[in-house]
C-alpha cells in the first residue's frame, strides 16, 4: 500500500508538471506611458520693424550738402516741376498751387541736386486738409512718380502711413500698424535715413516705419509730392553720411 500511495503521489506531481509546462504565461503588462514633455513656448518671430526702431545710426552727423528754407519769391533752378506754376512759394513754404486739377496729382516737385547714396533728409510738413496726405519720393531713378520709394503720411483720407517701392499699391509696401493721424495745420518734422539697404522714416524724432530692401533702388532723385490736398513743405536739409 505504501508503494501504491507513493506512485499515486508521484503521478500527481508529474501531471502537475505537465500542466505547468503546457500553460502559456500571460503577456507582460504594457509599458507605463512616458510622462508628457513640458510644453515649450514657441519663440516669437523677430519683429523687423522693432529691430529698425532700435537703431540710432545715421540720425546725427554727416555733411550738409544742400538746404532750402524757401525764403524767397521764386523756386529757382534747384527745383523742377512738370508744369509751370504747379508748385509755388507762399510765405516761406512751398506748396502745390493747383490742387484741384487732375494733371497736378502725383506730378511732384523734384530737387535737381542728386541725393548721396548714404543720406539723411530732414524737412517740415503741414497739411491744411483734414485728409492729411503729405508725401515725398526718395531714391527715384528719374524725376517721376513711383520711380523710387514713396513715403506717405496720412494717405488714403488719413488712414495709412506707408513706405512703398516702385508703386504705391505694391504688395510688399510697409504700413504703420499703430496708425498716427495727421492733424490739420500741425507742423511735423520728417527725417529719412538710408545708410545701408533700409529706408527708415521718423516724425518728430519718433520712429515710424522702415523698408528693408535687399535690392535697393539706387536712384538719386528726391521729390515733394501731393495728390489733391493743400500741403506745405519747408526747411529741407540733405546730409551725406
Secondary structure, DSSP 8 states (H G I E B T S, - for coil): -HHHHHHHHHHHHHHHHHHHHH-------------------------HHHHHHT--TTSS--EEEEEE---SSS--TTEEESSTTSEEEETTEEEES-TTSGGGTT--EEESS---SSEEEEEEEEE-STT--EEEEEEESSSSTTSSEEEEEEHHHHTEEEEEESSTT-TT-EE-SS-----TT-EEEEEEEESSSEEEEEETTEEEEEEE-TT-----EEEEE-SSS-EEEEEEEEEE-
